């Protein structure tokens, strides 16, 4: 439409120029043409208004991703940012907006936002423009949460997201265990947009037990920082079983009783059971220490992250050498779930419903066998990391 009106404008301008040249001379005709062109540009700008608004919305989404990033916001659109044929949606928690998750404002080509709505986004778009000048792009991780499964890795990552200097990948990428053959560029393209000042982080708990994991990670970045979250191995083993049991039930299958899986035919702990293998933290940690010094590895107490997350998150903040940002009032206890929720001025976010599933009742004799089995491994782990976790071997 803009092109059509532009052609009409040029044609009319040329005709007017001829008349003016005949009437008042060449100089005044050129001045008259300049005035007509100026008005024409203003007229044409009116029709590009919707296109410009869509650019701003995309920029706002980039700003949101940087300042308040996480799963609450959509992935930044990296292709055809000015494509007016794309229907764009505004993130639910734009600062200064009262829009709830059930009331997302949708903007499409058929219904562009009003001028009033447009101006509410401008201030936030300016922040996005500043970020663009800071080389906003996807980068390979500078830190990894490598484990341990069923110890609170998802909770840890969500709590880390609240820090503005962290850009965390939404999904587990399984690059160093399942997708390594795709190469670094494949991995990089699956990272969030970040600035040079931010630390890009990815979480995949299975890295911790992957035999090739340590060497592959070091080959990518030998200065990379590693975060491991652990909890009482007896509780972790039962939690692992609970998830597998629920998954099997969703597919119409019935899992064997826990006792049959952890106790072998000889009446002792079956060390071949995968849930038991994962809980041998010291064994897997040694594999990583063959490639990385302990100074580049931080251990998070998963049990304390549930009961009192603030001190654990401040320790993570210090380990990653981030600015002092996380405060105690960023955590609000959810008595229904028994977990802390993440609170900010923008939103209060809790873990999904599938977190904190109830554990099955386990035979006391089997529990004692598990605790006795893990005790010597726990002591070795305490000595290696220089920290006693005081795992209560008498309570689940």
C-alpha positions in Angstrom: 0.0 0.0 0.0 2.9 2.3 0.8 4.4 1.7 -2.6 1.1 2.5 -4.4 0.7 5.8 -2.6 4.3 6.7 -3.1 3.9 6.3 -6.9 0.8 8.4 -6.9 2.6 11.1 -4.9 5.6 11.1 -7.3 3.3 11.4 -10.3 1.3 14.3 -8.8 4.5 16.0 -7.7 6.0 15.9 -11.2 2.8 17.4 -12.6 2.7 20.1 -9.9 6.4 20.9 -10.6 5.7 21.5 -14.3 2.9 23.9 -13.5 4.9 25.7 -10.9 7.9 26.0 -13.3 5.6 27.6 -15.9 4.1 30.0 -13.3 6.8 31.1 -11.0 10.1 29.9 -12.2 12.4 27.0 -11.4 13.6 27.9 -7.9 10.2 28.3 -6.4 9.1 25.2 -8.2 11.9 23.2 -6.5 10.9 24.6 -3.1 7.3 23.6 -3.7 8.3 20.1 -4.7 10.4 19.8 -1.5 7.4 20.8 0.6 5.2 18.2 -1.2 7.8 15.5 -0.7 8.0 16.3 3.1 4.3 16.0 3.4 4.4 12.8 1.4 6.9 11.2 3.6 4.8 12.0 6.7 1.8 10.5 4.9 3.7 7.4 4.0 5.0 7.0 7.6 1.4 6.6 8.7 1.1 3.4 6.8 4.3 2.0 8.2 3.1 2.6 11.7 1.9 -1.0 12.3 5.2 -2.4 11.0 7.2 -0.2 13.3 5.0 -1.2 16.3 5.8 -4.9 15.6 9.5 -4.1 15.7 9.1 -2.4 19.0 7.2 -5.4 20.4 10.0 -7.7 19.4 12.5 -5.4 21.1 10.3 -5.4 24.2 10.4 -9.2 24.2 14.2 -9.0 24.0 14.2 -6.6 27.0 12.0 -9.0 29.0 14.2 -11.9 28.2 17.2 -10.1 29.6 15.7 -8.4 32.6 13.1 -11.0 33.6 14.0 -14.0 31.5 12.7 -17.5 32.0 10.0 -19.9 31.0 7.4 -17.2 31.8 8.5 -15.4 28.6 8.6 -16.6 25.0 11.8 -17.2 23.1 13.2 -14.1 21.4 12.2 -13.9 17.8 15.5 -13.9 15.8 14.2 -14.0 12.2 12.1 -11.5 10.3 11.6 -9.1 13.2 9.7 -6.7 10.9 7.5 -9.3 9.3 4.0 -7.9 9.7 2.5 -11.2 8.6 3.6 -12.8 11.9 1.1 -12.7 14.8 3.1 -11.6 17.9 2.0 -11.9 21.5 3.1 -9.7 24.3 4.7 -11.5 27.3 2.4 -11.7 30.3 4.6 -9.8 32.8 5.9 -6.7 31.0 6.9 -4.2 33.7 4.2 -1.8 34.4 1.5 -4.0 32.9 -1.4 -5.5 34.8 -1.9 -8.3 32.3 -2.2 -11.7 33.9 -1.2 -15.1 32.5 -4.9 -15.7 31.5 -5.2 -12.3 29.8 -2.3 -12.1 27.4 -2.7 -9.2 25.0 -2.4 -10.4 21.4 -1.2 -8.2 18.6 -1.6 -9.3 14.9 -1.5 -7.8 11.5 -5.2 -7.5 11.4 -5.4 -5.5 14.6 -2.3 -3.4 15.3 -2.1 -1.8 18.7 -3.5 1.7 19.3 -1.1 4.6 19.6 -1.7 4.7 23.3 -0.7 1.0 23.6 2.3 1.7 21.4 3.7 4.4 23.7 3.5 2.1 26.7 6.1 -0.1 25.1 8.5 2.6 24.0 10.4 3.0 27.3 10.9 -0.8 27.5 12.0 -1.0 23.9 14.7 1.6 24.6 16.3 -0.8 27.1 16.2 -3.5 24.4 17.9 -1.1 22.0 20.7 -0.6 24.5 21.0 -4.3 24.8 21.4 -4.6 21.0 24.3 -2.2 21.2 25.8 -4.5 23.8 26.0 -7.3 21.3 22.9 -9.3 22.4 23.4 -12.7 20.9 23.5 -16.5 21.7 26.6 -17.8 23.4 28.0 -21.1 24.5 27.5 -21.7 28.2 30.0 -20.4 30.7 28.5 -22.5 33.5 26.6 -25.8 33.7 24.3 -27.4 36.2 25.4 -31.0 35.6 23.4 -32.8 38.3 22.2 -34.6 40.2 18.9 -35.9 39.0 16.0 -35.7 41.6 18.0 -33.4 43.8 16.3 -30.1 42.9 18.0 -29.1 39.6 14.9 -27.5 38.3 14.2 -25.5 41.5 17.9 -24.4 41.5 17.7 -23.2 37.9 14.5 -21.3 38.4 16.0 -19.5 41.4 19.1 -18.7 39.5 17.0 -17.1 36.7 15.9 -14.2 39.0 19.5 -12.8 38.8 19.7 -10.3 35.8 23.3 -11.4 35.1 22.2 -15.0 34.3 20.8 -16.2 31.0 19.6 -19.7 31.4 18.4 -22.1 28.7 14.8 -23.2 29.1 15.2 -26.9 28.3 17.7 -29.6 29.0 19.8 -29.9 25.8 21.6 -33.2 26.5 24.4 -32.0 24.3 27.3 -33.7 26.1 25.6 -37.1 26.3 23.1 -37.5 23.5 23.6 -34.7 20.9 27.3 -34.1 20.9 27.6 -35.2 17.3 25.6 -32.1 16.3 28.5 -29.9 17.1 29.0 -26.6 19.0 27.0 -24.4 16.6 23.9 -26.6 17.1 24.4 -26.2 20.9 25.0 -22.5 20.7 21.8 -21.9 18.7 19.8 -23.4 21.5 21.1 -21.0 24.1 19.2 -17.9 25.2 20.2 -14.4 24.0 22.6 -12.7 26.3 24.9 -9.8 26.7 28.7 -10.0 27.3 28.1 -9.2 31.0 25.7 -12.1 31.5 26.6 -15.8 32.2 24.9 -18.3 30.0 23.9 -21.4 31.9 22.5 -24.8 30.8 21.1 -27.6 33.0 21.2 -31.3 32.1 21.4 -33.6 35.2 22.5 -36.6 33.2 25.8 -35.0 32.4 27.0 -35.9 35.9 26.9 -39.7 35.2 27.9 -39.5 31.5 31.3 -41.2 31.1 32.4 -38.9 28.2 30.9 -35.8 29.8 34.0 -34.4 31.7 36.3 -34.6 28.7 33.8 -33.2 26.3 33.0 -30.3 28.5 36.7 -29.5 29.1 37.3 -29.6 25.3 34.6 -26.9 24.8 35.8 -24.7 27.7 38.3 -25.6 30.3 37.5 -22.6 32.5 33.8 -23.4 32.6 32.2 -23.5 36.0 30.2 -26.5 37.2 27.3 -26.7 39.7 26.2 -29.9 41.3 23.2 -30.2 43.6 23.0 -33.2 46.0 20.6 -34.5 48.7 20.4 -37.4 51.0 21.1 -40.4 48.6 18.5 -42.5 50.3 15.8 -39.9 49.6 17.2 -39.3 46.1 16.9 -43.0 45.3 13.3 -43.2 46.5 12.4 -40.0 44.6 13.9 -41.4 41.5 11.8 -44.5 41.8 8.7 -42.4 42.4 9.1 -40.5 39.2 9.7 -43.7 37.2 6.7 -45.3 38.8 4.5 -42.4 37.9 5.8 -42.3 34.3 5.1 -46.0 33.9 1.6 -45.6 35.3 0.9 -42.8 32.7 1.6 -45.4 30.0 -0.5 -48.1 31.6 2.4 -50.0 33.1 3.0 -51.1 36.6 6.4 -50.7 38.3 7.8 -53.4 40.5 7.8 -52.6 44.3 10.8 -50.4 45.4 12.1 -53.2 47.7 12.4 -55.7 44.8 14.4 -53.3 42.7 16.9 -52.2 45.4 17.5 -55.6 47.0 19.3 -58.2 45.0 18.8 -62.0 45.0 21.5 -62.2 47.7 19.5 -60.0 50.0 22.0 -57.1 49.7 21.7 -53.7 47.9 21.6 -54.2 44.1 24.4 -51.9 43.0 23.4 -52.4 39.3 20.1 -50.7 39.9 20.5 -47.3 38.1 18.8 -45.3 40.9 21.5 -46.6 43.3 24.3 -45.9 40.8 23.3 -42.3 40.4 23.3 -41.8 44.2 27.0 -42.8 44.5 28.0 -39.1 44.3 31.7 -39.7 45.1 32.2 -42.1 42.2 30.9 -39.6 39.6 32.5 -36.6 41.2 36.0 -38.2 40.9 35.5 -38.5 37.1 34.9 -34.8 36.9 37.8 -34.0 39.2 40.1 -35.7 36.7 39.4 -32.8 34.3 38.4 -29.9 36.5 39.8 -28.6 39.8 37.5 -28.4 42.8 37.7 -24.6 42.6 35.6 -24.8 39.5 33.0 -27.0 41.0 30.3 -25.8 43.4 28.1 -28.2 45.5 24.6 -27.1 46.4 22.8 -28.7 49.4 19.5 -29.8 47.8 17.9 -30.4 51.2 18.7 -26.9 52.4 17.5 -25.5 49.1 14.1 -26.8 50.0 14.1 -25.7 53.7 16.1 -22.4 53.5 17.0 -21.5 49.9 18.5 -18.0 50.5 21.9 -19.0 51.9 22.4 -21.6 49.2 21.5 -19.1 46.4 23.9 -16.5 47.9 26.7 -19.1 47.8 25.9 -19.8 44.1 25.9 -16.1 43.4 29.3 -15.8 45.0 30.7 -18.8 43.2 29.6 -17.4 39.8 31.1 -14.0 40.8 27.9 -12.1 40.3 26.8 -8.8 41.7 24.9 -8.9 45.1 21.3 -9.1 43.9 19.3 -12.0 45.4 17.5 -11.0 48.7 15.8 -13.1 51.3 12.4 -11.6 50.4 12.7 -13.2 46.9 11.6 -16.5 48.5 8.0 -17.1 49.8 7.0 -20.3 51.4 4.2 -22.3 49.9 2.7 -24.3 52.8 0.5 -26.4 50.4 3.5 -27.7 48.4 6.0 -27.5 51.2 8.4 -25.6 48.9 9.5 -22.0 48.6 8.2 -20.0 45.6 10.3 -17.3 43.8 9.0 -13.8 44.4 9.8 -10.5 42.6 8.1 -7.2 42.0 6.9 -8.7 38.7 5.7 -12.2 39.5 5.6 -14.9 42.1 6.5 -18.3 40.5 6.2 -21.7 42.0 7.4 -25.1 40.6 5.0 -27.1 38.4 2.5 -29.5 39.9 4.6 -32.6 39.1 7.3 -31.4 41.6 7.1 -32.7 45.2 5.3 -35.9 44.4 4.7 -38.1 47.5 7.1 -41.0 48.1 5.9 -44.6 48.6 6.1 -46.2 52.0 9.3 -48.2 52.2 10.0 -51.2 54.4 12.0 -50.1 57.4 14.5 -52.9 57.0 15.2 -51.9 53.4 15.6 -48.3 54.5 18.2 -49.3 57.1 20.1 -51.3 54.5 20.1 -48.3 52.1 21.4 -46.0 54.8 24.1 -48.4 55.9 25.1 -48.9 52.3 25.4 -45.2 51.5 27.1 -44.2 54.8 30.8 -44.9 53.8 30.2 -43.3 50.3 28.8 -40.2 52.0 31.8 -39.9 54.3 34.2 -40.0 51.3 32.1 -37.4 49.6 32.2 -35.1 52.6 36.0 -35.3 52.8 36.4 -34.7 49.0 34.2 -31.6 48.9 35.2 -30.3 52.3 31.7 -30.0 53.6 29.5 -32.1 55.9 25.9 -32.2 54.7 24.6 -33.8 57.9 22.2 -36.0 55.9 19.8 -37.4 58.5 20.1 -41.1 58.0 17.2 -41.8 60.4 14.5 -39.8 58.6 13.1 -39.6 55.1 
